[in-house]
Amino acid sequence: ATPPADLPPPTGFLRRVHGWLPAGWRTRSGLIVALLTIVALVPVGFTLARVALVIRNVAYWDELDTAIAMLLKFEAGASWREVLNQLFAVNNEHRMLTSRLFYAGSYWLTGTVNFIVIGIVGNLCLLGLCALLVATAGPLARRVRMGVLLAFLMFQLQHYENLLWPGASIDHFQVVLLAAAAVVALARGTRPALLAAGLLGLLATFTLAHGLMIWPVGALALAAGRRWRHLGLWLGFGAAATALFFQGFGVNPAHQIGDVSVAGLGRKLHYWLALLGAPLALGVAPLAPFLGFGLLALLGRRVVRGAWSRERIALPLAGWALAALLLISFGRADLTHGHVYSRYYVLGALAWALALFMELEDWSDTAHPFRPLLYGLPLLIAFNVAANGRFASFARAWTICRDDAVHFYIHYGVDGRGTFALHPAPIWATQLLERAERTGVFRMPVLCHRRSFRDPRHAPEMGY
């Protein structure tokens, strides 16, 4: 392969700029890397700026159940046995140990909990996931391709629930990071790395229920690599973790998980395909299952072409995302009535990013490592812009519902009096928040203040 030629000697002002560039960026290839990096940072910066504008220290829906209620039990003088029971408790088929540890750590350090900090930690998990995958992608060209794809698929407003809601981000972003770290550790091939992968898999299992799928996917990756001794240890770790997870396990009867009739299985399969295709369907529900089938075909093609040996991180992690969504479809297909919630998009978007990354690897060569990516860049930009435009109203509506629920609660002193409520059980939420305020565990903030306009000239501005 012919190495990329140097850029032509610059003149005038460009000569000065050329002197400021690092030596590696003074070639045509280096300049392309720099430009792609800058372009990839645009959706990241835009998304994080949107988060910074609307994140609030507010307890809303699940945060009342998983954080405030638990911390009030700690405040009441729970024993260490009771503390452990609370940390490992089952809530809607999940054991959210890792996020509960963040809540508990905040309480033990400060006596309260700050959901802005929790939201920042949750979003840092998304950044950590992308940084981990880019860092372990291999040579520079592969890292650039991975980074660009992740930037445009993961940083957009389809993920508004996880981005804006600390109670969602601390679970749904964190479990993906833990699963990815476990896959990366497995790919290292050493005994210490296998032990680290086992610990990370255990943490993923006790973050959300679909973290369990790291065990069968990891077993497939080890079997594909003929690492039989490691496979035996991994299966032992997985059996122990699964047994611990199901110890005292209970199912919420309202979730109707047990429907295994032909019609019920058909609904679950259809919902799984919809979950897979939703990120590219841009809210067009009838299109999502067809795109989901396309994603399966794309990854199946990778498997047939021997990607298990070449892509020891991308393919297993994409497989985990597919398996995680399959488990979600069995648990939530009937409950959601086919609606794909924003918090599930992270898994489908990750699977698409990894599938497209592996496809780009086939189309790229040493002489022109970025040509396929540059050809596809307009489509990525168009997708990101369309996703932001399509889901901006959903993100705005979610924020309005949360903020108005807080306003009504502050105004009336009780939950459920206004158009929106903080929790489906307003009486219970009111009692919980009153106890939290009395004990100092948490105080709902005032998001806006009354203002009187004495000058009648301001009346038209207020709509009078």
N, C-alpha and C positions, 0 to 999 in steps of 0.2 A: 504494500500500500504506500502511496506517495504521501509524505507528511504535508500538512496544510502549509501553504505559502505564507510568508510574512506579508503584512499589510504594506502597501506602497508608502514610501517615505512621506510623512506629512510636512506641510509647509505652514508658515505663519502661526496663527493662534493654535492650530491643531498640533504643531510641533510641541508647544508647551504642554498641552493636555496629554500628548503621547508620552512625554517624559514623566508625568505624574502616575501613569498606569503601572501596575505591577508587571514584572517581566513576562509572566505567563499570560497576560492579557494583550500583549502586543502583537500576537498572531491573529489571523482571521478566526481560528477556532476559539482562542481565548476571548476575543471580543464577543463572539456568539454566546459563550458561557456567561459572560458578564451581563449581556442584554437579557438572556433568558432568566437569569437569577433576579434581575430587577423586575421583569415582567411578572414572575411568579410571586414576588413579594407584594404586588398590588392587591390581589384578592385577600391575602393574609392581613395586610394592614387595614383594608376596608372593613373586613369582618370584625377584627378585634376593636376597631374604632366604634362600630355599631354596638358591640357588647359593652364597651366602656361607658357609652352614653346612657344605657338603660339598666345596668345592673344595680340592684338595690339590696339593702340588708332587710329583706322581707321573708317571713315564714309563710309559705303558700302551699296548699294541698299536701303533697307527700312529706314536705319538710316538717309539718306539724306532727305527722305520725312517726317519722324515722328519727327526728332530731329533738324537737321540743318535748314530746311525751317521754322519751328516753331520759333526757337530761333532768326532767323533773323527778323521775324515780331516783336518779343519782342524788339529787339535792335532798330528797326525803331520807337519805341515810341508808341506801342499799348496801347490802353486804357484797363481798367480792364474788360470791357465788351468784347473787342476783345480777351483779354487773356483767358477768360472763354470759348469763342467760339472756340478758338484754342485747349484748353485742352479737350473739349468734342466733337470735330469734328469727323465725320464719315470718316474712311479710309478703303476702301475695306471691308465694312460691319462690321467693328470693331470700338469701341470707346475705345481707349487705354489711358484712363485717368491716370491710376496708373503709367504706364511707362513714360508718358509725364510729370507727376509730378516729377519723378526722373531727367529727362532732365532739366526741368525748375528749380528745386531746385539746380542742379549743376550750372546752368547759374546765378541764383540769388546770389549764394554764392561766385562764383569764376569768373564770367564773361565769362566762356567758358563751354565746356562739355568734359569729359574724358571718352571715351568708354571702357577703361580698368576698371575703377571703375564701370561703368554700367554692364560690364560683370561679375565682381566679385559679385555684388549684385544679378544678375540673377542666378548665380551658387549657391550662398548662399540660394536662395529660394529652390533649389533642396535639399540641405543639411537640410534646415529647415523642408521641407516636411517629409523627412525620420526621422529626430529627433522627430518630432511631432507624427508620427505614431508609432514609437517605444515606446515613452514615454507613450502613451495612450493605448498601446496594452494589458495592464493588468499585470499579474504575470511575473516573470523573464523569465520563459520558453517561454511564448508567445512573450515577447519582443525580445528574442534571435531569435526565428523563424522569426518574422517580419523583424528584422534587417538584417539577412542573406539573405533573399529573396530580399529585397529592394536593398541591396548592389550589388548583382550579376545581377539583371535585370535593375536597373536604372543607374548604373555606368559602362557604356560600350559605345563603339564608334558608335552604332546605333543612338545615340542622338547627333551626332557631330555638327549639325546645332545649336542646343540650347546650347551646351557646348562651342562652339568656336565663336559664333556670338552673341554679346551683344544685338543686336536688336531683336533676336529671344528669347534668354534666359530670358530677362526682361519681356517678355510677356508670353511665353509658360510654363516656369517654375513657374512664379509668379501666374498665374491663377490657377494652380493645387494646389499650397500651400494655396491660399485663399479659394478654394473650400473645401479642406481637413480641414482647420481650421473652416469653417462654419459647416461642418458635425460633427466635434468634439464638437463644442459648442452646436449644437442641441442635441447631445447625453447626455449632462449634465442634461437636464430635468428641468432647472430652468428658471424663467422669465428673469433675467438678461442675462443668457447665450443665451436665444432665441433672445434677442435684439442684443447681440454681433454677433450671427449667421446672423441676418438680415443685419447688417452693413458689415460683411465679404462677404455675398452674393451680396450686392450692389457693393462692390469693385470688386468682380469677374466678375460681369456683365459688368462693365465698364473697364475691362482689355482686354478681348477678347469676341467675341459674344457667344462662347459656354459656357461662364460663366453663361449665362441665364439658363442653364439646372439644376443649383443648386435648382431652385425654385420648379419644378415638382418633382425632386428626394427627396428634403427635405419634400415636402408634403406627398409623399408616406411613408417616414420614420415615420413621425408624425402620419399618419393614422394607420400604422402597430402597433405603440405603443399606440393607442387609446388616444392620447393627443389632444382631440378635441378643447379645448380652444386655445392651442398653434397653432393648425392647422389653425384656423380662423385668428389669427394674422399673421401667416406666409404667408397665401394666400394674405392678405392685403399688406404685404411688397412686395411680389412678383409682384402683380398687379401694384403697384406704381413704382417699379424698372423697370418693363418691359415697362410701359407707358413712363417713362423718356427715356429709351433707344431708343424707336422708335419715339420719338419726333424729327421731321425733318430728319428722317432716309432716306438714299438713297442707292441704289444698283448699283454697278459698272456694266454697261450693258455688258461688255466683259465677265463676269463670267457666263452668261447663267444659272442663278439659277432657272428661271421660267419654265423649261421643266418638266411638270408633266404628260407626256404621259406614256403609259405602258412601252415603251422601256426606257424612261428617268428614271422612277422609278426603273426599273430593274437594270440599270447602277448604280444608287445611292445605292441600296441594295447590289449589288456585291462589290462596293467600300467600303461600311461600313464593310462588312465581311473581306475584304482585310486589312482594317485599324486595325481591331481587331486581326487578325492573323499575321500581318507583323512582330511583334517583335520575334516570335518563328520561322518564316519562313526563317530567315537569308538571305533575299534577293531573295528567290525563289518565284517569283510572283504567279505562278499557285497554289502553296501550301497554300498561305496565306488565301484565303476564307475558305478552309476546316478547318484550324486551328481556324479561327474566329468563325465558327459554333461550334467547340469544346469548345471554351471559353464560348459561350452562353449556351451550354449544361451544362457545369461545374457550372456556376453561377445559372442556372435554378434548378439544383439539390440542391444547397445550399438553395434556396428559398423554395423548396418543403420540405426540412428537417427543416424548421423553423429558418433559420439563421437571419431573421428580428429581432427576440427577443434576440438572443445570440450575434450577431455581429452587434452592433448598429453603428459602425464606418466603419468597413471593407466592409460590404455589400452595404450600401448607397454610399460610395465613389466609389466602383467598378461600381455601377449603374450609378453614375454621369459620370464616364469615358466613359461608353458605350453610354450614351445619348449624351455626348459631341462629340464623334466620329460620331454619327448618324447625328448631326447637321452639322458637317464638311463635311460629305459625301454629304448632300444636297447642300451645298454651293460650293464644290470644285470638285465633281466627274467629271463633264464635262470639267472643266478648266484644271485639272491635267491629263486627259486622262488615268486615272487608276493608275498613278504613286503615290506611297506613299512617301511623303517627310519626311525627317529625323525629322523635327520639330514636326510631329504628333505622333512619336513613343512613346513619354513620356506617353500618355494616354493609349495606348494599353499595354505598359510594366507595368504601374501601375495596370491596371485591372488584368493582369496575376499574378502579385505578390500577390495581395489581394485574388484572387481566389485560388491560390496554398496555401496561408497561411491558408485559411479556410479549405481546404482539409487536410492539415497537422494536424489541430486541431482535426479532426475526427480520425486520425490514431495515435495520441499521447495519452499516459496515464501518470498517476502520477508516476508510478514506473520507466518508461522509457520515460521521456519527450522529449529526443533528438534523439531517435533511428530512427524514420522516416526521420528526417532532415539529420542525418548522412548518411543514405542510399541514400538520394537524392543529397547529397552534390557533389559527383563526376559529376552528370549530370549538376548541376548548374555551376560548374567550367568549364566543357566542353563547355557549352553554352556561358559563358562569354568569354572564349578564342576564340571560333569560331566567335562570334559576333565582337570581336576586330579585328581578322584576316580578316574577310569578309569586314568590313567597314573601315579599316585603310586606304585603297587606296582612298575611297570616301572622308574621312576627309582630307587626304593629297591633293587631287585634289581641294577640296573647298578652302583650305588654299593657294594653289598655284594661283588659279584664283584671289583670293582677293589680294594677295601680288603683283602679276604681274600687276593687274589693277592699283595699287598704283604706282608701278615703272613706268609704261607707262605714267600715269598722271604727275608724277614729271618730267619725262624726256621731254615730249612734252609740258607740261604746259596746256594741254587740255585733256579732257576725250574722249575715243573712238578711239584713233589713233592706239592702239596696238591690240594684240590678244584678250585681255579681257578689259572690261569696268567697271567702278564703278557703272553705272546705265544704265537702258535700254534707257534713254533719255540723251545721252552724252552732248549735247549742253546745256541743262538745268542744268545738274550736274556741268558743268564747270562754268557757270555763278553763280550758288549757292555757289560753293567753293571759287570762287574769291571774292564774297561779304563777305563770312564768314571770309576769311583771312584779307581783308581790315578792317573789323570792329573788328577783334580780337576774334570773337565768336569761331572760330575753324581753325586750320591750319593742313593740311594733313602732317603727319610725313614722313621723309625720312627713309625708312627701310633698305637701304644699301647705301654705299658710294663707289665712284670710287677709285680704287687703281691701281697705275702704278708699273710695275715690271721692274726696270732698269737692273737688272742682267739677262742676257740671259739664265742662268742656270735654271731660273724658268719657261722658256717658255714651256717645256714639261708638266709641271703641269697644264698649262692653255689650253692644247690641241693643241698647235701649232707644 
